[in-house]
Amino acid sequence: MTLIGIVLGLVAGYFLNYFIIGTCEINMLRFNKTIEPLSYVYSTLITIGFTLIVNFVTYFALKKIDMIESLKSVE
């Protein structure tokens, strides 16, 4: 799911960047609409890093839960 989100986010981010920069421009001020390839690498690595951190934290939190007992509870 993370890889699908990364790919969709990179594609959607490109078009969102083009739209936002295009709407912010005025006659006296123009912005460069290109995104450096290294920015794609950084955003991918940051996303993978956050995913690993969340998975690591939730893994140990879920290990503390007794699944048999949680199925027996009436909540």
CHARMM internal coordinates of N, CA and C (Angstrom, degrees):
IC EDIT
DIST 1 N 1 CA 1.4473
DIST 1 CA 1 C 1.5201
ANGL 1 N 1 CA 1 C 110.95
DIST 1 C 2 N 1.3264
ANGL 1 CA 1 C 2 N 115.50
DIHE 1 N 1 CA 1 C 2 N -35.49
DIST 2 N 2 CA 1.4629
ANGL 1 C 2 N 2 CA 118.69
DIHE 1 CA 1 C 2 N 2 CA 178.87
DIST 2 CA 2 C 1.5145
ANGL 2 N 2 CA 2 C 111.28
DIHE 1 C 2 N 2 CA 2 C -65.12
DIST 2 C 3 N 1.3126
ANGL 2 CA 2 C 3 N 116.58
DIHE 2 N 2 CA 2 C 3 N -42.25
DIST 3 N 3 CA 1.4665
ANGL 2 C 3 N 3 CA 119.55
DIHE 2 CA 2 C 3 N 3 CA -179.53
DIST 3 CA 3 C 1.5259
ANGL 3 N 3 CA 3 C 111.61
DIHE 2 C 3 N 3 CA 3 C -65.31
DIST 3 C 4 N 1.3288
ANGL 3 CA 3 C 4 N 116.90
DIHE 3 N 3 CA 3 C 4 N -39.05
DIST 4 N 4 CA 1.4670
ANGL 3 C 4 N 4 CA 119.93
DIHE 3 CA 3 C 4 N 4 CA 176.52
DIST 4 CA 4 C 1.5230
ANGL 4 N 4 CA 4 C 109.73
DIHE 3 C 4 N 4 CA 4 C -64.13
DIST 4 C 5 N 1.3351
ANGL 4 CA 4 C 5 N 116.89
DIHE 4 N 4 CA 4 C 5 N -42.45
DIST 5 N 5 CA 1.4612
ANGL 4 C 5 N 5 CA 120.82
DIHE 4 CA 4 C 5 N 5 CA 178.07
DIST 5 CA 5 C 1.5196
ANGL 5 N 5 CA 5 C 112.62
DIHE 4 C 5 N 5 CA 5 C -63.70
DIST 5 C 6 N 1.3231
ANGL 5 CA 5 C 6 N 116.66
DIHE 5 N 5 CA 5 C 6 N -37.11
DIST 6 N 6 CA 1.4638
ANGL 5 C 6 N 6 CA 120.02
DIHE 5 CA 5 C 6 N 6 CA 178.14
DIST 6 CA 6 C 1.5202
ANGL 6 N 6 CA 6 C 110.69
DIHE 5 C 6 N 6 CA 6 C -64.64
DIST 6 C 7 N 1.3253
ANGL 6 CA 6 C 7 N 116.28
DIHE 6 N 6 CA 6 C 7 N -47.41
DIST 7 N 7 CA 1.4662
ANGL 6 C 7 N 7 CA 119.95
DIHE 6 CA 6 C 7 N 7 CA -178.50
DIST 7 CA 7 C 1.5249
ANGL 7 N 7 CA 7 C 110.88
DIHE 6 C 7 N 7 CA 7 C -63.76
DIST 7 C 8 N 1.3385
ANGL 7 CA 7 C 8 N 116.36
DIHE 7 N 7 CA 7 C 8 N -47.41
DIST 8 N 8 CA 1.4680
ANGL 7 C 8 N 8 CA 119.14
DIHE 7 CA 7 C 8 N 8 CA 179.50
DIST 8 CA 8 C 1.5267
ANGL 8 N 8 CA 8 C 111.40
DIHE 7 C 8 N 8 CA 8 C -64.91
DIST 8 C 9 N 1.3346
ANGL 8 CA 8 C 9 N 116.81
DIHE 8 N 8 CA 8 C 9 N -37.23
DIST 9 N 9 CA 1.4574
ANGL 8 C 9 N 9 CA 120.53
DIHE 8 CA 8 C 9 N 9 CA 179.23
DIST 9 CA 9 C 1.5203
ANGL 9 N 9 CA 9 C 112.97
DIHE 8 C 9 N 9 CA 9 C -67.13
DIST 9 C 10 N 1.3152
ANGL 9 CA 9 C 10 N 116.63
DIHE 9 N 9 CA 9 C 10 N -37.97
DIST 10 N 10 CA 1.4634
ANGL 9 C 10 N 10 CA 119.20
DIHE 9 CA 9 C 10 N 10 CA 178.29
DIST 10 CA 10 C 1.5270
ANGL 10 N 10 CA 10 C 111.55
DIHE 9 C 10 N 10 CA 10 C -66.92
DIST 10 C 11 N 1.3260
ANGL 10 CA 10 C 11 N 116.40
DIHE 10 N 10 CA 10 C 11 N -41.12
DIST 11 N 11 CA 1.4679
ANGL 10 C 11 N 11 CA 120.22
DIHE 10 CA 10 C 11 N 11 CA 179.09
DIST 11 CA 11 C 1.5259
ANGL 11 N 11 CA 11 C 110.09
DIHE 10 C 11 N 11 CA 11 C -68.39
DIST 11 C 12 N 1.3299
ANGL 11 CA 11 C 12 N 116.99
DIHE 11 N 11 CA 11 C 12 N -47.99
DIST 12 N 12 CA 1.4723
ANGL 11 C 12 N 12 CA 120.43
DIHE 11 CA 11 C 12 N 12 CA -179.50
DIST 12 CA 12 C 1.5244
ANGL 12 N 12 CA 12 C 110.54
DIHE 11 C 12 N 12 CA 12 C -65.96
DIST 12 C 13 N 1.3278
ANGL 12 CA 12 C 13 N 117.85
DIHE 12 N 12 CA 12 C 13 N -35.72
DIST 13 N 13 CA 1.4541
ANGL 12 C 13 N 13 CA 121.59
DIHE 12 CA 12 C 13 N 13 CA 179.11
DIST 13 CA 13 C 1.5136
ANGL 13 N 13 CA 13 C 112.66
DIHE 12 C 13 N 13 CA 13 C -64.55
DIST 13 C 14 N 1.3301
ANGL 13 CA 13 C 14 N 116.69
DIHE 13 N 13 CA 13 C 14 N -35.28
DIST 14 N 14 CA 1.4619
ANGL 13 C 14 N 14 CA 119.94
DIHE 13 CA 13 C 14 N 14 CA 177.71
DIST 14 CA 14 C 1.5233
ANGL 14 N 14 CA 14 C 110.67
DIHE 13 C 14 N 14 CA 14 C -62.23
DIST 14 C 15 N 1.3317
ANGL 14 CA 14 C 15 N 115.99
DIHE 14 N 14 CA 14 C 15 N -48.30
DIST 15 N 15 CA 1.4661
ANGL 14 C 15 N 15 CA 119.74
DIHE 14 CA 14 C 15 N 15 CA -178.89
DIST 15 CA 15 C 1.5262
ANGL 15 N 15 CA 15 C 111.43
DIHE 14 C 15 N 15 CA 15 C -70.51
DIST 15 C 16 N 1.3233
ANGL 15 CA 15 C 16 N 117.65
DIHE 15 N 15 CA 15 C 16 N -35.27
DIST 16 N 16 CA 1.4599
ANGL 15 C 16 N 16 CA 120.75
DIHE 15 CA 15 C 16 N 16 CA 177.50
DIST 16 CA 16 C 1.5261
ANGL 16 N 16 CA 16 C 110.44
DIHE 15 C 16 N 16 CA 16 C -65.72
DIST 16 C 17 N 1.3095
ANGL 16 CA 16 C 17 N 117.80
DIHE 16 N 16 CA 16 C 17 N -40.97
DIST 17 N 17 CA 1.4618
ANGL 16 C 17 N 17 CA 121.89
DIHE 16 CA 16 C 17 N 17 CA 176.20
DIST 17 CA 17 C 1.5284
ANGL 17 N 17 CA 17 C 110.63
DIHE 16 C 17 N 17 CA 17 C -60.59
DIST 17 C 18 N 1.3154
ANGL 17 CA 17 C 18 N 116.74
DIHE 17 N 17 CA 17 C 18 N -45.26
DIST 18 N 18 CA 1.4622
ANGL 17 C 18 N 18 CA 121.06
DIHE 17 CA 17 C 18 N 18 CA -179.91
DIST 18 CA 18 C 1.5276
ANGL 18 N 18 CA 18 C 110.65
DIHE 17 C 18 N 18 CA 18 C -61.89
DIST 18 C 19 N 1.3298
ANGL 18 CA 18 C 19 N 117.00
DIHE 18 N 18 CA 18 C 19 N -40.96
DIST 19 N 19 CA 1.4630
ANGL 18 C 19 N 19 CA 121.49
DIHE 18 CA 18 C 19 N 19 CA -179.82
DIST 19 CA 19 C 1.5334
ANGL 19 N 19 CA 19 C 111.59
DIHE 18 C 19 N 19 CA 19 C -68.29
DIST 19 C 20 N 1.3300
ANGL 19 CA 19 C 20 N 117.09
DIHE 19 N 19 CA 19 C 20 N -47.50
DIST 20 N 20 CA 1.4638
ANGL 19 C 20 N 20 CA 120.45
DIHE 19 CA 19 C 20 N 20 CA -176.64
DIST 20 CA 20 C 1.5177
ANGL 20 N 20 CA 20 C 111.35
DIHE 19 C 20 N 20 CA 20 C -66.24
DIST 20 C 21 N 1.3149
ANGL 20 CA 20 C 21 N 117.05
DIHE 20 N 20 CA 20 C 21 N -45.35
DIST 21 N 21 CA 1.4635
ANGL 20 C 21 N 21 CA 120.14
DIHE 20 CA 20 C 21 N 21 CA 179.42
DIST 21 CA 21 C 1.5237
ANGL 21 N 21 CA 21 C 109.84
DIHE 20 C 21 N 21 CA 21 C -64.75
DIST 21 C 22 N 1.3191
ANGL 21 CA 21 C 22 N 117.26
DIHE 21 N 21 CA 21 C 22 N -36.57
DIST 22 N 22 CA 1.4637
ANGL 21 C 22 N 22 CA 120.79
DIHE 21 CA 21 C 22 N 22 CA 178.41
DIST 22 CA 22 C 1.5178
ANGL 22 N 22 CA 22 C 112.70
DIHE 21 C 22 N 22 CA 22 C -66.11
DIST 22 C 23 N 1.3278
ANGL 22 CA 22 C 23 N 118.24
DIHE 22 N 22 CA 22 C 23 N -36.50
DIST 23 N 23 CA 1.4632
ANGL 22 C 23 N 23 CA 120.18
DIHE 22 CA 22 C 23 N 23 CA -179.69
DIST 23 CA 23 C 1.5275
ANGL 23 N 23 CA 23 C 111.89
DIHE 22 C 23 N 23 CA 23 C -79.70
DIST 23 C 24 N 1.3206
ANGL 23 CA 23 C 24 N 118.24
DIHE 23 N 23 CA 23 C 24 N -21.54
DIST 24 N 24 CA 1.4671
ANGL 23 C 24 N 24 CA 120.66
DIHE 23 CA 23 C 24 N 24 CA 179.75
DIST 24 CA 24 C 1.5232
ANGL 24 N 24 CA 24 C 112.85
DIHE 23 C 24 N 24 CA 24 C -82.36
DIST 24 C 25 N 1.3124
ANGL 24 CA 24 C 25 N 117.91
DIHE 24 N 24 CA 24 C 25 N -15.04
DIST 25 N 25 CA 1.4602
ANGL 24 C 25 N 25 CA 120.63
DIHE 24 CA 24 C 25 N 25 CA -176.06
DIST 25 CA 25 C 1.5201
ANGL 25 N 25 CA 25 C 110.84
DIHE 24 C 25 N 25 CA 25 C -73.43
DIST 25 C 26 N 1.3219
ANGL 25 CA 25 C 26 N 113.95
DIHE 25 N 25 CA 25 C 26 N 143.13
DIST 26 N 26 CA 1.4598
ANGL 25 C 26 N 26 CA 121.72
DIHE 25 CA 25 C 26 N 26 CA 171.73
DIST 26 CA 26 C 1.5232
ANGL 26 N 26 CA 26 C 106.83
DIHE 25 C 26 N 26 CA 26 C -125.80
DIST 26 C 27 N 1.3201
ANGL 26 CA 26 C 27 N 116.96
DIHE 26 N 26 CA 26 C 27 N 177.97
DIST 27 N 27 CA 1.4674
ANGL 26 C 27 N 27 CA 119.96
DIHE 26 CA 26 C 27 N 27 CA -176.09
DIST 27 CA 27 C 1.5181
ANGL 27 N 27 CA 27 C 112.81
DIHE 26 C 27 N 27 CA 27 C -62.16
DIST 27 C 28 N 1.3065
ANGL 27 CA 27 C 28 N 117.40
DIHE 27 N 27 CA 27 C 28 N -34.71
DIST 28 N 28 CA 1.4580
ANGL 27 C 28 N 28 CA 119.87
DIHE 27 CA 27 C 28 N 28 CA -175.89
DIST 28 CA 28 C 1.5235
ANGL 28 N 28 CA 28 C 113.41
DIHE 27 C 28 N 28 CA 28 C -93.23
DIST 28 C 29 N 1.3297
ANGL 28 CA 28 C 29 N 117.49
DIHE 28 N 28 CA 28 C 29 N -5.60
DIST 29 N 29 CA 1.4589
ANGL 28 C 29 N 29 CA 120.53
DIHE 28 CA 28 C 29 N 29 CA -174.73
DIST 29 CA 29 C 1.5236
ANGL 29 N 29 CA 29 C 109.93
DIHE 28 C 29 N 29 CA 29 C -137.68
DIST 29 C 30 N 1.3164
ANGL 29 CA 29 C 30 N 115.56
DIHE 29 N 29 CA 29 C 30 N 120.63
DIST 30 N 30 CA 1.4629
ANGL 29 C 30 N 30 CA 121.38
DIHE 29 CA 29 C 30 N 30 CA 178.74
DIST 30 CA 30 C 1.5264
ANGL 30 N 30 CA 30 C 108.95
DIHE 29 C 30 N 30 CA 30 C -121.96
DIST 30 C 31 N 1.3373
ANGL 30 CA 30 C 31 N 116.39
DIHE 30 N 30 CA 30 C 31 N 145.14
DIST 31 N 31 CA 1.4547
ANGL 30 C 31 N 31 CA 122.71
DIHE 30 CA 30 C 31 N 31 CA 178.48
DIST 31 CA 31 C 1.5177
ANGL 31 N 31 CA 31 C 109.83
DIHE 30 C 31 N 31 CA 31 C -114.19
DIST 31 C 32 N 1.3183
ANGL 31 CA 31 C 32 N 115.95
DIHE 31 N 31 CA 31 C 32 N 153.40
DIST 32 N 32 CA 1.4485
ANGL 31 C 32 N 32 CA 121.68
DIHE 31 CA 31 C 32 N 32 CA 174.75
DIST 32 CA 32 C 1.5262
ANGL 32 N 32 CA 32 C 108.49
DIHE 31 C 32 N 32 CA 32 C -79.41
DIST 32 C 33 N 1.3261
ANGL 32 CA 32 C 33 N 117.72
DIHE 32 N 32 CA 32 C 33 N 127.12
DIST 33 N 33 CA 1.4658
ANGL 32 C 33 N 33 CA 121.31
DIHE 32 CA 32 C 33 N 33 CA -174.39
DIST 33 CA 33 C 1.5247
ANGL 33 N 33 CA 33 C 113.04
DIHE 32 C 33 N 33 CA 33 C -94.07
DIST 33 C 34 N 1.3052
ANGL 33 CA 33 C 34 N 118.31
DIHE 33 N 33 CA 33 C 34 N 7.61
DIST 34 N 34 CA 1.4643
ANGL 33 C 34 N 34 CA 119.82
DIHE 33 CA 33 C 34 N 34 CA -178.09
DIST 34 CA 34 C 1.5243
ANGL 34 N 34 CA 34 C 110.34
DIHE 33 C 34 N 34 CA 34 C -89.76
DIST 34 C 35 N 1.3269
ANGL 34 CA 34 C 35 N 114.87
DIHE 34 N 34 CA 34 C 35 N 150.26
DIST 35 N 35 CA 1.4614
ANGL 34 C 35 N 35 CA 122.36
DIHE 34 CA 34 C 35 N 35 CA 175.83
DIST 35 CA 35 C 1.5253
ANGL 35 N 35 CA 35 C 106.61
DIHE 34 C 35 N 35 CA 35 C -115.21
DIST 35 C 36 N 1.3130
ANGL 35 CA 35 C 36 N 116.09
DIHE 35 N 35 CA 35 C 36 N 129.27
DIST 36 N 36 CA 1.4564
ANGL 35 C 36 N 36 CA 120.38
DIHE 35 CA 35 C 36 N 36 CA -179.81
DIST 36 CA 36 C 1.5315
ANGL 36 N 36 CA 36 C 109.99
DIHE 35 C 36 N 36 CA 36 C -69.01
DIST 36 C 37 N 1.3322
ANGL 36 CA 36 C 37 N 117.74
DIHE 36 N 36 CA 36 C 37 N 143.75
DIST 37 N 37 CA 1.4750
ANGL 36 C 37 N 37 CA 120.46
DIHE 36 CA 36 C 37 N 37 CA 179.06
DIST 37 CA 37 C 1.5265
ANGL 37 N 37 CA 37 C 113.03
DIHE 36 C 37 N 37 CA 37 C -59.73
DIST 37 C 38 N 1.3165
ANGL 37 CA 37 C 38 N 117.40
DIHE 37 N 37 CA 37 C 38 N -29.98
DIST 38 N 38 CA 1.4599
ANGL 37 C 38 N 38 CA 120.11
DIHE 37 CA 37 C 38 N 38 CA 179.04
DIST 38 CA 38 C 1.5261
ANGL 38 N 38 CA 38 C 111.30
DIHE 37 C 38 N 38 CA 38 C -66.15
DIST 38 C 39 N 1.3246
ANGL 38 CA 38 C 39 N 117.80
DIHE 38 N 38 CA 38 C 39 N -27.23
DIST 39 N 39 CA 1.4650
ANGL 38 C 39 N 39 CA 121.45
DIHE 38 CA 38 C 39 N 39 CA 176.60
DIST 39 CA 39 C 1.5301
ANGL 39 N 39 CA 39 C 111.05
DIHE 38 C 39 N 39 CA 39 C -65.46
DIST 39 C 40 N 1.3283
ANGL 39 CA 39 C 40 N 116.65
DIHE 39 N 39 CA 39 C 40 N -36.77
DIST 40 N 40 CA 1.4597
ANGL 39 C 40 N 40 CA 120.46
DIHE 39 CA 39 C 40 N 40 CA 176.01
DIST 40 CA 40 C 1.5260
ANGL 40 N 40 CA 40 C 110.64
DIHE 39 C 40 N 40 CA 40 C -65.02
DIST 40 C 41 N 1.3284
ANGL 40 CA 40 C 41 N 116.11
DIHE 40 N 40 CA 40 C 41 N -39.93
DIST 41 N 41 CA 1.4657
ANGL 40 C 41 N 41 CA 120.20
DIHE 40 CA 40 C 41 N 41 CA 179.40
DIST 41 CA 41 C 1.5216
ANGL 41 N 41 CA 41 C 110.03
DIHE 40 C 41 N 41 CA 41 C -65.62
DIST 41 C 42 N 1.3419
ANGL 41 CA 41 C 42 N 117.16
DIHE 41 N 41 CA 41 C 42 N -45.65
DIST 42 N 42 CA 1.4649
ANGL 41 C 42 N 42 CA 120.81
DIHE 41 CA 41 C 42 N 42 CA 179.55
DIST 42 CA 42 C 1.5243
ANGL 42 N 42 CA 42 C 111.47
DIHE 41 C 42 N 42 CA 42 C -60.56
DIST 42 C 43 N 1.3236
ANGL 42 CA 42 C 43 N 117.36
DIHE 42 N 42 CA 42 C 43 N -46.28
DIST 43 N 43 CA 1.4687
ANGL 42 C 43 N 43 CA 119.76
DIHE 42 CA 42 C 43 N 43 CA -177.83
DIST 43 CA 43 C 1.5297
ANGL 43 N 43 CA 43 C 111.31
DIHE 42 C 43 N 43 CA 43 C -65.91
DIST 43 C 44 N 1.3271
ANGL 43 CA 43 C 44 N 116.99
DIHE 43 N 43 CA 43 C 44 N -35.72
DIST 44 N 44 CA 1.4588
ANGL 43 C 44 N 44 CA 120.21
DIHE 43 CA 43 C 44 N 44 CA 176.92
DIST 44 CA 44 C 1.5229
ANGL 44 N 44 CA 44 C 111.03
DIHE 43 C 44 N 44 CA 44 C -66.13
DIST 44 C 45 N 1.3267
ANGL 44 CA 44 C 45 N 116.72
DIHE 44 N 44 CA 44 C 45 N -45.11
DIST 45 N 45 CA 1.4659
ANGL 44 C 45 N 45 CA 120.32
DIHE 44 CA 44 C 45 N 45 CA -179.41
DIST 45 CA 45 C 1.5246
ANGL 45 N 45 CA 45 C 112.06
DIHE 44 C 45 N 45 CA 45 C -66.17
DIST 45 C 46 N 1.3290
ANGL 45 CA 45 C 46 N 117.49
DIHE 45 N 45 CA 45 C 46 N -38.36
DIST 46 N 46 CA 1.4658
ANGL 45 C 46 N 46 CA 120.79
DIHE 45 CA 45 C 46 N 46 CA 178.44
DIST 46 CA 46 C 1.5307
ANGL 46 N 46 CA 46 C 110.07
DIHE 45 C 46 N 46 CA 46 C -65.52
DIST 46 C 47 N 1.3227
ANGL 46 CA 46 C 47 N 117.01
DIHE 46 N 46 CA 46 C 47 N -41.78
DIST 47 N 47 CA 1.4574
ANGL 46 C 47 N 47 CA 120.81
DIHE 46 CA 46 C 47 N 47 CA 179.37
DIST 47 CA 47 C 1.5277
ANGL 47 N 47 CA 47 C 111.20
DIHE 46 C 47 N 47 CA 47 C -64.52
DIST 47 C 48 N 1.3195
ANGL 47 CA 47 C 48 N 116.92
DIHE 47 N 47 CA 47 C 48 N -43.60
DIST 48 N 48 CA 1.4616
ANGL 47 C 48 N 48 CA 120.50
DIHE 47 CA 47 C 48 N 48 CA 177.81
DIST 48 CA 48 C 1.5316
ANGL 48 N 48 CA 48 C 110.21
DIHE 47 C 48 N 48 CA 48 C -64.91
DIST 48 C 49 N 1.3265
ANGL 48 CA 48 C 49 N 117.13
DIHE 48 N 48 CA 48 C 49 N -38.88
DIST 49 N 49 CA 1.4632
ANGL 48 C 49 N 49 CA 120.70
DIHE 48 CA 48 C 49 N 49 CA 178.26
DIST 49 CA 49 C 1.5215
ANGL 49 N 49 CA 49 C 112.29
DIHE 48 C 49 N 49 CA 49 C -61.78
DIST 49 C 50 N 1.3339
ANGL 49 CA 49 C 50 N 117.12
DIHE 49 N 49 CA 49 C 50 N -46.91
DIST 50 N 50 CA 1.4583
ANGL 49 C 50 N 50 CA 120.40
DIHE 49 CA 49 C 50 N 50 CA 178.24
DIST 50 CA 50 C 1.5296
ANGL 50 N 50 CA 50 C 111.34
DIHE 49 C 50 N 50 CA 50 C -63.79
DIST 50 C 51 N 1.3229
ANGL 50 CA 50 C 51 N 117.14
DIHE 50 N 50 CA 50 C 51 N -37.63
DIST 51 N 51 CA 1.4546
ANGL 50 C 51 N 51 CA 120.63
DIHE 50 CA 50 C 51 N 51 CA 178.05
DIST 51 CA 51 C 1.5255
ANGL 51 N 51 CA 51 C 111.16
DIHE 50 C 51 N 51 CA 51 C -62.80
DIST 51 C 52 N 1.3273
ANGL 51 CA 51 C 52 N 117.01
DIHE 51 N 51 CA 51 C 52 N -43.36
DIST 52 N 52 CA 1.4581
ANGL 51 C 52 N 52 CA 120.44
DIHE 51 CA 51 C 52 N 52 CA 178.73
DIST 52 CA 52 C 1.5238
ANGL 52 N 52 CA 52 C 111.84
DIHE 51 C 52 N 52 CA 52 C -64.95
DIST 52 C 53 N 1.3259
ANGL 52 CA 52 C 53 N 117.07
DIHE 52 N 52 CA 52 C 53 N -38.92
DIST 53 N 53 CA 1.4702
ANGL 52 C 53 N 53 CA 120.62
DIHE 52 CA 52 C 53 N 53 CA 178.47
DIST 53 CA 53 C 1.5242
ANGL 53 N 53 CA 53 C 110.61
DIHE 52 C 53 N 53 CA 53 C -63.91
DIST 53 C 54 N 1.3215
ANGL 53 CA 53 C 54 N 117.07
DIHE 53 N 53 CA 53 C 54 N -46.43
DIST 54 N 54 CA 1.4648
ANGL 53 C 54 N 54 CA 120.89
DIHE 53 CA 53 C 54 N 54 CA -179.68
DIST 54 CA 54 C 1.5257
ANGL 54 N 54 CA 54 C 110.65
DIHE 53 C 54 N 54 CA 54 C -64.13
DIST 54 C 55 N 1.3275
ANGL 54 CA 54 C 55 N 116.98
DIHE 54 N 54 CA 54 C 55 N -43.06
DIST 55 N 55 CA 1.4667
ANGL 54 C 55 N 55 CA 119.74
DIHE 54 CA 54 C 55 N 55 CA 178.32
DIST 55 CA 55 C 1.5251
ANGL 55 N 55 CA 55 C 111.41
DIHE 54 C 55 N 55 CA 55 C -63.55
DIST 55 C 56 N 1.3071
ANGL 55 CA 55 C 56 N 117.94
DIHE 55 N 55 CA 55 C 56 N -38.48
DIST 56 N 56 CA 1.4589
ANGL 55 C 56 N 56 CA 121.96
DIHE 55 CA 55 C 56 N 56 CA 179.58
DIST 56 CA 56 C 1.5226
ANGL 56 N 56 CA 56 C 110.97
DIHE 55 C 56 N 56 CA 56 C -64.87
DIST 56 C 57 N 1.3274
ANGL 56 CA 56 C 57 N 116.67
DIHE 56 N 56 CA 56 C 57 N -44.53
DIST 57 N 57 CA 1.4631
ANGL 56 C 57 N 57 CA 121.02
DIHE 56 CA 56 C 57 N 57 CA -178.67
DIST 57 CA 57 C 1.5250
ANGL 57 N 57 CA 57 C 110.62
DIHE 56 C 57 N 57 CA 57 C -68.28
DIST 57 C 58 N 1.3259
ANGL 57 CA 57 C 58 N 117.48
DIHE 57 N 57 CA 57 C 58 N -45.82
DIST 58 N 58 CA 1.4619
ANGL 57 C 58 N 58 CA 119.44
DIHE 57 CA 57 C 58 N 58 CA -178.07
DIST 58 CA 58 C 1.5223
ANGL 58 N 58 CA 58 C 112.18
DIHE 57 C 58 N 58 CA 58 C -70.35
DIST 58 C 59 N 1.3146
ANGL 58 CA 58 C 59 N 117.80
DIHE 58 N 58 CA 58 C 59 N -27.01
DIST 59 N 59 CA 1.4646
ANGL 58 C 59 N 59 CA 120.19
DIHE 58 CA 58 C 59 N 59 CA 178.15
DIST 59 CA 59 C 1.5251
ANGL 59 N 59 CA 59 C 110.52
DIHE 58 C 59 N 59 CA 59 C -61.17
DIST 59 C 60 N 1.3286
ANGL 59 CA 59 C 60 N 116.19
DIHE 59 N 59 CA 59 C 60 N -47.69
DIST 60 N 60 CA 1.4584
ANGL 59 C 60 N 60 CA 118.84
DIHE 59 CA 59 C 60 N 60 CA -178.41
DIST 60 CA 60 C 1.5289
ANGL 60 N 60 CA 60 C 111.63
DIHE 59 C 60 N 60 CA 60 C -73.50
DIST 60 C 61 N 1.3138
ANGL 60 CA 60 C 61 N 117.82
DIHE 60 N 60 CA 60 C 61 N -29.40
DIST 61 N 61 CA 1.4623
ANGL 60 C 61 N 61 CA 119.98
DIHE 60 CA 60 C 61 N 61 CA 176.07
DIST 61 CA 61 C 1.5285
ANGL 61 N 61 CA 61 C 110.38
DIHE 60 C 61 N 61 CA 61 C -68.77
DIST 61 C 62 N 1.3077
ANGL 61 CA 61 C 62 N 117.31
DIHE 61 N 61 CA 61 C 62 N -38.44
DIST 62 N 62 CA 1.4656
ANGL 61 C 62 N 62 CA 120.35
DIHE 61 CA 61 C 62 N 62 CA -179.94
DIST 62 CA 62 C 1.5276
ANGL 62 N 62 CA 62 C 112.22
DIHE 61 C 62 N 62 CA 62 C -76.01
DIST 62 C 63 N 1.3168
ANGL 62 CA 62 C 63 N 117.35
DIHE 62 N 62 CA 62 C 63 N -25.32
DIST 63 N 63 CA 1.4710
ANGL 62 C 63 N 63 CA 119.92
DIHE 62 CA 62 C 63 N 63 CA 177.37
DIST 63 CA 63 C 1.5219
ANGL 63 N 63 CA 63 C 111.75
DIHE 62 C 63 N 63 CA 63 C -66.66
DIST 63 C 64 N 1.3225
ANGL 63 CA 63 C 64 N 117.91
DIHE 63 N 63 CA 63 C 64 N -24.92
DIST 64 N 64 CA 1.4672
ANGL 63 C 64 N 64 CA 122.19
DIHE 63 CA 63 C 64 N 64 CA -179.13
DIST 64 CA 64 C 1.5271
ANGL 64 N 64 CA 64 C 112.29
DIHE 63 C 64 N 64 CA 64 C -78.22
DIST 64 C 65 N 1.3247
ANGL 64 CA 64 C 65 N 117.32
DIHE 64 N 64 CA 64 C 65 N -16.32
DIST 65 N 65 CA 1.4647
ANGL 64 C 65 N 65 CA 121.10
DIHE 64 CA 64 C 65 N 65 CA -176.81
DIST 65 CA 65 C 1.5230
ANGL 65 N 65 CA 65 C 109.16
DIHE 64 C 65 N 65 CA 65 C -87.42
DIST 65 C 66 N 1.3304
ANGL 65 CA 65 C 66 N 116.30
DIHE 65 N 65 CA 65 C 66 N 127.57
DIST 66 N 66 CA 1.4631
ANGL 65 C 66 N 66 CA 121.12
DIHE 65 CA 65 C 66 N 66 CA 174.78
DIST 66 CA 66 C 1.5266
ANGL 66 N 66 CA 66 C 107.68
DIHE 65 C 66 N 66 CA 66 C -84.07
DIST 66 C 67 N 1.3076
ANGL 66 CA 66 C 67 N 116.55
DIHE 66 N 66 CA 66 C 67 N 110.00
DIST 67 N 67 CA 1.4569
ANGL 66 C 67 N 67 CA 121.15
DIHE 66 CA 66 C 67 N 67 CA -173.14
DIST 67 CA 67 C 1.5321
ANGL 67 N 67 CA 67 C 112.31
DIHE 66 C 67 N 67 CA 67 C -67.13
DIST 67 C 68 N 1.3073
ANGL 67 CA 67 C 68 N 117.59
DIHE 67 N 67 CA 67 C 68 N -35.09
DIST 68 N 68 CA 1.4708
ANGL 67 C 68 N 68 CA 120.35
DIHE 67 CA 67 C 68 N 68 CA 179.20
DIST 68 CA 68 C 1.5257
ANGL 68 N 68 CA 68 C 109.50
DIHE 67 C 68 N 68 CA 68 C -65.22
DIST 68 C 69 N 1.3119
ANGL 68 CA 68 C 69 N 116.98
DIHE 68 N 68 CA 68 C 69 N -46.37
DIST 69 N 69 CA 1.4682
ANGL 68 C 69 N 69 CA 120.64
DIHE 68 CA 68 C 69 N 69 CA 179.11
DIST 69 CA 69 C 1.5167
ANGL 69 N 69 CA 69 C 111.80
DIHE 68 C 69 N 69 CA 69 C -65.68
DIST 69 C 70 N 1.3177
ANGL 69 CA 69 C 70 N 117.60
DIHE 69 N 69 CA 69 C 70 N -35.67
DIST 70 N 70 CA 1.4721
ANGL 69 C 70 N 70 CA 118.87
DIHE 69 CA 69 C 70 N 70 CA -179.47
DIST 70 CA 70 C 1.5282
ANGL 70 N 70 CA 70 C 110.86
DIHE 69 C 70 N 70 CA 70 C -69.37
DIST 70 C 71 N 1.3206
ANGL 70 CA 70 C 71 N 118.11
DIHE 70 N 70 CA 70 C 71 N -28.98
DIST 71 N 71 CA 1.4703
ANGL 70 C 71 N 71 CA 120.15
DIHE 70 CA 70 C 71 N 71 CA 176.24
DIST 71 CA 71 C 1.5288
ANGL 71 N 71 CA 71 C 111.64
DIHE 70 C 71 N 71 CA 71 C -73.14
DIST 71 C 72 N 1.3378
ANGL 71 CA 71 C 72 N 116.83
DIHE 71 N 71 CA 71 C 72 N -26.19
DIST 72 N 72 CA 1.4617
ANGL 71 C 72 N 72 CA 120.76
DIHE 71 CA 71 C 72 N 72 CA -178.90
DIST 72 CA 72 C 1.5142
ANGL 72 N 72 CA 72 C 112.12
DIHE 71 C 72 N 72 CA 72 C -80.92
DIST 72 C 73 N 1.3137
ANGL 72 CA 72 C 73 N 118.23
DIHE 72 N 72 CA 72 C 73 N -20.62
DIST 73 N 73 CA 1.4660
ANGL 72 C 73 N 73 CA 119.34
DIHE 72 CA 72 C 73 N 73 CA -176.86
DIST 73 CA 73 C 1.5229
ANGL 73 N 73 CA 73 C 110.85
DIHE 72 C 73 N 73 CA 73 C -70.60
DIST 73 C 74 N 1.3360
ANGL 73 CA 73 C 74 N 116.85
DIHE 73 N 73 CA 73 C 74 N 154.65
DIST 74 N 74 CA 1.4546
ANGL 73 C 74 N 74 CA 122.10
DIHE 73 CA 73 C 74 N 74 CA -173.27
DIST 74 CA 74 C 1.5281
ANGL 74 N 74 CA 74 C 111.91
DIHE 73 C 74 N 74 CA 74 C -93.50
DIST 74 C 75 N 1.2836
ANGL 74 CA 74 C 75 N 119.33
DIHE 74 N 74 CA 74 C 75 N -1.99
DIST 75 N 75 CA 1.4698
ANGL 74 C 75 N 75 CA 122.11
DIHE 74 CA 74 C 75 N 75 CA -175.42
DIST 75 CA 75 C 1.4598
ANGL 75 N 75 CA 75 C 110.12
DIHE 74 C 75 N 75 CA 75 C -53.93
END
COOR INIT
IC SEED 1 N 1 CA 1 C
IC BUILD
